[in-house]
């Protein structure tokens, strides 16, 4: 092969590597926006539930079980949180993992390739070394969503067991 084909091959490899890194950044950005926006919305549900507690007459009865409407508001927030988790963990996160795996493949295939005398590949592998095994990220995602979900459950239990409405005689 002549010099031209080696240069063309190098350009194609670098182009794919750039696209893989851009794809990783894109999915990571989408995930972070979804998580921050989602949790913000869920915390707004929790805030709405807290505000509704000042209205003692907001009781609902379903199947002979009475509870304050704030419980239903929190449950709606937790259902939304569950939906965001499913979309994140089983869709966007999987796409990010696919892009990351492709980065590892490029790193492994061209780890010793010199371009203008420099090693160009290895970023994905170095990040993996710094962060640890990819399976850990699954645990971190579950902790992230689990803490918010647990907060909602504690809020519900607190309302069901400890909320005592005070009726204002002034209206």
C-alpha positions in Angstrom: 0.0 0.0 0.0 1.2 3.5 -0.8 1.4 6.5 1.5 -2.0 7.8 0.3 -4.0 4.7 1.4 -2.3 4.9 4.9 -3.2 8.5 5.2 -6.8 7.8 4.1 -7.1 4.9 6.5 -5.8 7.2 9.3 -8.4 9.8 8.4 -11.2 7.3 8.5 -10.1 5.9 11.8 -9.8 9.4 13.3 -13.2 10.4 11.9 -14.9 7.3 13.4 -13.2 8.0 16.7 -14.4 11.6 16.7 -18.0 10.4 16.0 -17.8 7.8 18.8 -16.6 10.5 21.3 -19.3 12.9 20.1 -21.9 10.2 20.4 -20.8 9.5 24.0 -20.9 13.2 24.8 -24.4 13.5 23.2 -25.9 10.6 25.1 -24.2 11.7 28.4 -25.6 15.2 27.9 -29.1 13.9 27.2 -29.0 11.6 30.3 -27.8 14.4 32.5 -30.5 16.8 31.2 -33.2 14.2 31.7 -32.0 13.4 35.2 -31.8 16.9 36.4 -35.0 18.0 34.8 -36.8 14.8 35.9 -35.7 15.1 39.5 -36.6 18.8 39.6 -40.1 18.0 38.4 -40.4 15.2 41.0 -39.3 17.5 43.7 -41.9 20.0 42.5 -44.5 17.2 43.0 -43.2 16.8 46.6 -43.4 20.5 47.1 -47.0 20.6 45.9 -47.8 17.8 48.3 -46.2 19.7 51.1 -48.2 22.8 50.3 -51.4 20.8 50.0 -50.9 19.6 53.6 -52.0 23.1 54.8 -55.5 22.3 53.6 -57.0 19.9 56.0 -60.1 19.3 54.0 -58.3 17.6 51.0 -59.1 14.0 52.1 -59.9 11.3 49.6 -61.6 8.0 50.3 -60.9 5.0 48.1 -62.2 1.6 49.0 -63.1 2.8 52.6 -59.5 4.1 53.0 -59.2 7.8 53.7 -56.0 9.7 53.1 -54.9 13.2 52.4 -54.6 14.2 48.7 -50.9 14.9 49.2 -50.3 11.2 49.2 -51.8 10.9 45.7 -49.7 13.8 44.6 -46.5 12.1 45.8 -47.6 8.8 44.2 -48.0 10.6 40.9 -44.5 12.0 41.3 -43.1 8.5 42.1 -44.8 7.1 39.0 -43.3 9.8 36.9 -39.9 9.1 38.6 -40.3 5.4 37.7 -41.0 6.3 34.1 -37.9 8.5 33.9 -35.8 5.8 35.4 -37.0 3.2 32.9 -36.3 5.6 30.0 -32.9 6.5 31.4 -31.7 3.0 32.5 -33.2 0.8 29.8 -32.8 3.1 26.8 -30.5 6.1 26.9 -28.0 4.5 29.3 -27.8 1.4 27.0 -27.1 3.6 24.0 -24.3 5.4 26.0 -22.9 2.0 27.0 -22.9 1.0 23.3 -21.0 4.1 22.3 -18.5 3.6 25.2 -17.9 0.0 24.2 -17.2 1.1 20.6 -14.6 3.6 22.1 -13.0 0.7 23.9 -12.9 -1.3 20.7 -11.1 1.5 18.9 -8.7 2.0 21.8 -7.8 -1.7 21.8 -7.5 -1.9 18.0 -5.3 1.2 17.6 -3.6 1.5 21.0 -0.1 1.3 19.4 -0.9 3.3 16.2 1.2 6.5 15.9 -0.2 9.5 14.1 2.4 12.1 13.4 4.5 10.4 16.1 1.9 10.5 18.8 -0.5 8.0 20.3 -4.0 9.2 19.6 -6.1 6.6 21.2 -6.7 5.4 24.8 -9.1 8.1 26.1 -12.0 5.6 26.7 -9.6 3.1 28.4 -8.1 5.8 30.6 -11.6 7.0 31.7 -12.5 3.4 32.4 -9.4 3.0 34.6 -10.3 6.2 36.5 -14.0 5.4 37.0 -13.8 1.7 37.5 -15.8 -1.2 36.1 -18.8 -0.2 33.9 -21.1 -2.3 36.1 -20.6 0.2 38.9 -22.4 2.9 37.0 -25.6 0.8 37.1 -25.3 0.8 40.9 -24.8 4.6 40.9 -27.9 5.1 38.7 -30.0 3.0 41.0 -28.7 4.9 44.1 -29.5 8.2 42.3 -33.1 7.3 41.6 -33.5 5.2 44.7 -32.7 8.1 47.1 -35.4 10.3 45.5 -37.9 7.3 45.5 -37.1 6.6 49.2 -37.6 10.2 50.0 -41.1 10.0 48.5 -41.9 6.8 50.4 -40.8 8.4 53.7 -42.9 11.4 52.9 -46.0 9.2 52.2 -45.4 7.1 55.4 -45.0 10.3 57.4 -48.3 11.7 56.1 -50.2 8.4 56.6 -48.9 7.9 60.1 -48.2 11.4 61.4 -50.3 14.0 59.6 -53.0 15.3 61.9 -55.1 18.0 60.2 -55.9 21.1 62.2 -59.1 22.7 61.3 -59.2 26.5 61.3 -62.5 27.8 62.8 -62.1 31.0 60.8 -62.8 29.3 57.5 
